[in-house]
């Protein structure tokens, strides 16, 4: 039997949290979208918005939360 909508949502949330935890243990950054912005979260928990200038050069802006 397949999980219901709520069950599936819970499974996906736990899988996502597990992936985040493992990435942080390995010292890897996590990349995701939040509010239409590209975000990089470092293994130490610091968050940066990733933007690109008109020449395609990448820049990261520290987010203060």
C-alpha positions as CSV (number, residue, x, y, z in Angstrom):
1,X,0.0,0.0,0.0
2,X,1.2,3.5,-0.8
3,X,1.5,6.2,1.8
4,X,-1.2,8.9,2.0
5,X,-0.5,12.5,1.3
6,X,0.2,13.4,4.9
7,X,2.3,10.3,5.4
8,X,4.3,11.0,2.3
9,X,4.9,14.6,3.3
10,X,6.3,13.3,6.7
11,X,8.5,10.8,4.9
12,X,9.9,13.5,2.6
13,X,10.5,15.9,5.5
14,X,12.4,13.2,7.4
15,X,14.5,12.3,4.3
16,X,15.3,16.0,3.7
17,X,16.4,16.5,7.3
18,X,18.5,13.3,7.2
19,X,20.2,14.5,4.0
20,X,20.9,17.9,5.6
21,X,22.4,16.3,8.7
22,X,24.7,14.0,6.7
23,X,25.8,16.9,4.5
24,X,26.7,19.0,7.5
25,X,28.6,16.1,9.1
26,X,30.6,15.8,5.9
27,X,31.4,19.5,5.9
28,X,29.3,20.1,2.7
29,X,27.2,23.1,2.0
30,X,23.5,22.7,1.2
31,X,21.9,24.6,-1.6
32,X,18.2,25.4,-1.9
33,X,15.6,27.9,-3.0
34,X,13.8,30.1,-0.4
35,X,11.4,32.8,-1.4
36,X,12.6,32.8,-5.0
37,X,16.2,33.2,-3.9
38,X,19.1,30.8,-4.3
39,X,20.6,30.0,-0.8
40,X,23.8,28.3,0.2
41,X,23.9,27.1,3.8
42,X,27.4,26.2,5.1
43,X,28.1,23.2,7.3
44,X,28.3,25.7,10.2
45,X,24.8,27.0,9.5
46,X,25.8,30.3,7.9
47,X,23.4,31.3,5.1
48,X,24.2,33.2,1.9
49,X,22.2,34.4,-1.0
50,X,23.7,33.5,-4.3
51,X,23.4,36.2,-7.0
52,X,24.9,36.6,-10.4
53,X,25.9,40.0,-11.9
54,X,25.3,41.1,-15.5
55,X,28.6,39.3,-16.6
56,X,27.5,36.0,-15.0
57,X,29.9,36.3,-12.1
58,X,28.7,34.7,-8.9
59,X,28.5,36.6,-5.7
60,X,27.4,35.5,-2.2
61,X,25.7,37.9,0.2
62,X,25.6,36.9,3.9
63,X,22.1,36.7,5.3
64,X,21.5,37.9,8.8
65,X,18.6,36.1,10.4
